[in-house]
Amino acid sequence: IARTPAYAAHLESTGKVISRYHIAGAHGGVWIFDVDSHEELERLLGGSPAYNFAHFEVTALSDMSE
């Protein structure tokens, strides 16, 4: 778990994570990924140091301006 901030910083520097948020009043957070495929997202989630300790819920987002 202690390696998660470094993992996040790497993904942010490569543009794969564009935002991260804490959930107020709760344990956990929200990460917004910019990936090219479902497979890439699965690989990045699976590479997370928190993977075996966290629950993941994936929700697709779309741009409202289009």
N, CA, C and O of each residue as an XYZ file, in Angstrom:
264
protein
N       0.831     -1.187      0.000
C       0.000      0.000      0.000
C       0.878      1.254      0.000
O       0.536      2.246     -0.644
N       1.986      1.219      0.705
C       2.854      2.390      0.811
C       3.438      2.806     -0.538
O       3.858      3.953     -0.696
N       3.471      1.898     -1.509
C       4.001      2.222     -2.843
C       2.962      2.871     -3.746
O       3.300      3.299     -4.850
N       1.709      2.958     -3.311
C       0.644      3.494     -4.153
C       0.891      4.941     -4.598
O       0.668      5.239     -5.771
N       1.340      5.861     -3.722
C       1.582      7.238     -4.196
C       2.619      7.311     -5.325
O       2.445      8.091     -6.261
N       3.674      6.526     -5.255
C       4.676      6.518     -6.321
C       4.087      5.941     -7.605
O       4.377      6.430     -8.697
N       3.260      4.899     -7.478
C       2.604      4.316     -8.652
C       1.694      5.348     -9.301
O       1.675      5.482    -10.524
N       0.945      6.073     -8.490
C       0.047      7.113     -9.004
C       0.838      8.221     -9.690
O       0.448      8.689    -10.760
N       1.942      8.644     -9.085
C       2.756      9.713     -9.672
C       3.283      9.311    -11.039
O       3.315     10.127    -11.960
N       3.698      8.054    -11.174
C       4.172      7.563    -12.480
C       3.046      7.605    -13.509
O       3.256      8.059    -14.634
N       1.859      7.139    -13.138
C       0.735      7.132    -14.080
C       0.305      8.548    -14.443
O      -0.099      8.800    -15.579
N       0.386      9.476    -13.490
C       0.067     10.871    -13.794
C       1.104     11.473    -14.740
O       0.747     12.220    -15.651
N       2.379     11.158    -14.535
C       3.429     11.721    -15.389
C       3.349     11.204    -16.817
O       3.802     11.875    -17.744
N       2.780     10.023    -17.004
C       2.623      9.465    -18.352
C       1.270      9.795    -18.965
O       1.001      9.422    -20.107
N       0.409     10.496    -18.214
C      -0.903     10.894    -18.727
C      -1.969      9.822    -18.656
O      -3.062     10.001    -19.193
N      -1.670      8.704    -17.998
C      -2.658      7.627    -17.901
C      -3.663      7.880    -16.786
O      -4.799      7.412    -16.868
N      -3.269      8.608    -15.746
C      -4.198      9.068    -14.714
C      -4.243     10.582    -14.829
O      -3.224     11.260    -14.698
N      -5.446     11.105    -15.078
C      -5.557     12.553    -15.279
C      -6.056     13.286    -14.048
O      -5.891     14.503    -13.959
N      -6.661     12.587    -13.094
C      -7.110     13.192    -11.837
C      -7.238     12.106    -10.788
O      -7.524     10.947    -11.088
N      -7.015     12.523     -9.529
C      -7.240     11.627     -8.387
C      -7.928     12.433     -7.298
O      -7.612     13.603     -7.085
N      -8.865     11.805     -6.613
C      -9.625     12.470     -5.563
C      -9.798     11.546     -4.371
O      -9.902     10.330     -4.530
N      -9.830     12.127     -3.170
C     -10.262     11.404     -1.975
C     -11.779     11.504     -1.914
O     -12.356     12.475     -2.403
N     -12.418     10.526     -1.328
C     -13.861     10.581     -1.092
C     -14.046     11.105      0.327
O     -13.660     10.450      1.295
N     -14.635     12.280      0.441
C     -14.810     12.916      1.750
C     -15.635     12.032      2.675
O     -16.705     11.554      2.300
N     -15.137     11.822      3.872
C     -15.860     11.048      4.872
C     -15.839      9.555      4.652
O     -16.590      8.825      5.299
N     -14.993      9.087      3.750
C     -14.944      7.652      3.466
C     -13.502      7.221      3.241
O     -12.616      8.052      3.042
N     -13.284      5.931      3.274
C     -11.976      5.370      2.971
C     -11.920      5.103      1.471
O     -12.816      4.465      0.919
N     -10.892      5.579      0.826
C     -10.742      5.304     -0.591
C     -10.705      6.568     -1.411
O     -10.637      7.676     -0.880
N     -10.752      6.385     -2.706
C     -10.675      7.529     -3.592
C     -11.132      7.189     -4.990
O     -11.575      6.076     -5.274
N     -11.012      8.177     -5.851
C     -11.410      8.053     -7.252
C     -10.218      8.431     -8.110
O      -9.603      9.477     -7.903
N      -9.899      7.603     -9.047
C      -8.855      7.905    -10.025
C      -9.524      7.956    -11.390
O     -10.328      7.083    -11.716
N      -9.203      8.968    -12.195
C      -9.730      9.070    -13.553
C      -8.594      8.728    -14.511
O      -7.597      9.443    -14.607
N      -8.777      7.613    -15.217
C      -7.783      7.108    -16.159
C      -8.111      7.574    -17.570
O      -9.277      7.784    -17.906
N      -7.090      7.733    -18.388
C      -7.233      7.980    -19.821
C      -6.461      6.875    -20.526
O      -5.246      6.964    -20.704
N      -7.184      5.832    -20.924
C      -6.550      4.645    -21.517
C      -7.110      4.393    -22.910
O      -8.155      4.922    -23.289
N      -6.391      3.577    -23.654
C      -6.776      3.272    -25.028
C      -7.658      2.044    -25.158
O      -8.268      1.823    -26.204
N      -7.732      1.235    -24.088
C      -8.522      0.007    -24.199
C      -8.871     -0.518    -22.802
O      -8.284     -0.112    -21.799
N      -9.839     -1.425    -22.772
C     -10.201     -2.106    -21.527
C      -9.011     -2.907    -21.011
O      -8.769     -2.976    -19.806
N      -8.278     -3.505    -21.931
C      -7.123     -4.315    -21.544
C      -6.055     -3.466    -20.859
O      -5.442     -3.895    -19.881
N      -5.838     -2.259    -21.381
C      -4.861     -1.379    -20.758
C      -5.301     -0.996    -19.346
O      -4.484     -0.984    -18.425
N      -6.574     -0.686    -19.171
C      -7.081     -0.354    -17.846
C      -6.904     -1.532    -16.895
O      -6.465     -1.343    -15.761
N      -7.234     -2.731    -17.329
C      -7.062     -3.918    -16.493
C      -5.604     -4.107    -16.099
O      -5.310     -4.469    -14.960
N      -4.691     -3.866    -17.034
C      -3.259     -4.005    -16.747
C      -2.814     -2.978    -15.702
O      -2.069     -3.307    -14.779
N      -3.274     -1.733    -15.851
C      -2.891     -0.687    -14.903
C      -3.493     -0.928    -13.518
O      -2.819     -0.726    -12.509
N      -4.749     -1.355    -13.462
C      -5.354     -1.682    -12.173
C      -4.637     -2.861    -11.519
O      -4.358     -2.843    -10.320
N      -4.345     -3.874    -12.313
C      -3.661     -5.062    -11.799
C      -2.254     -4.771    -11.319
O      -1.736     -5.484    -10.459
N      -1.625     -3.734    -11.860
C      -0.285     -3.356    -11.441
C      -0.248     -2.502    -10.194
O       0.827     -2.220     -9.665
N      -1.403     -2.089     -9.723
C      -1.472     -1.229     -8.539
C      -1.010     -1.991     -7.299
O      -1.403     -3.138     -7.089
N      -0.170     -1.346     -6.471
C       0.232     -2.001     -5.217
C      -0.954     -2.297     -4.297
O      -0.854     -3.152     -3.418
N      -2.072     -1.600     -4.491
C      -3.256     -1.807     -3.654
C      -4.207     -2.842     -4.247
O      -5.261     -3.103     -3.666
N      -3.867     -3.431     -5.379
C      -4.796     -4.303     -6.108
C      -5.404     -5.401     -5.230
O      -6.614     -5.625     -5.273
N      -4.593     -6.075     -4.448
C      -5.103     -7.191     -3.636
C      -5.799     -6.740     -2.352
O      -6.325     -7.568     -1.609
N      -5.805     -5.427     -2.089
C      -6.370     -4.915     -0.846
C      -7.549     -3.983     -1.075
O      -8.142     -3.492     -0.115
N      -7.897     -3.733     -2.328
C      -8.910     -2.722     -2.628
C     -10.058     -3.324     -3.428
O      -9.935     -4.390     -4.031
N     -11.163     -2.615     -3.414
C     -12.312     -2.941     -4.246
C     -12.353     -1.913     -5.369
O     -12.256     -0.714     -5.109
N     -12.493     -2.355     -6.597
C     -12.514     -1.451     -7.739
C     -13.889     -1.448     -8.379
O     -14.488     -2.504     -8.583
N     -14.381     -0.278     -8.690
C     -15.611     -0.118     -9.452
C     -15.257      0.740    -10.659
O     -14.799      1.872    -10.505
N     -15.465      0.214    -11.845
C     -15.091      0.913    -13.072
C     -16.352      1.473    -13.718
O     -17.323      0.752    -13.946
N     -16.320      2.768    -14.009
C     -17.428      3.447    -14.665
C     -16.875      4.268    -15.829
O     -15.964      5.076    -15.646
N     -17.418      4.064    -17.005
C     -16.969      4.830    -18.178
C     -17.551      6.229    -18.118
O     -18.700      6.414    -17.718
N     -16.755      7.220    -18.518
C     -17.193      8.605    -18.588
C     -17.211      9.044    -20.052
O     -16.428      8.547    -20.862
N     -18.099      9.969    -20.388
C     -18.095     10.536    -21.738
C     -18.189     12.041    -21.622
O     -18.730     12.570    -20.651
N     -17.665     12.716    -22.605
C     -17.617     14.177    -22.637
C     -19.006     14.728    -22.909
O     -19.655     14.327    -23.875
N     -19.463     15.636    -22.072
C     -20.802     16.214    -22.237
C     -20.844     17.306    -23.294
O     -21.927     17.705    -23.724
N     -19.684     17.797    -23.722
C     -19.666     18.893    -24.688
C     -19.820     18.416    -26.123
O     -19.937     19.230    -27.039
N     -19.821     17.123    -26.323
C     -19.937     16.608    -27.702
C     -21.365     16.265    -28.035
O     -21.650     15.819    -29.147
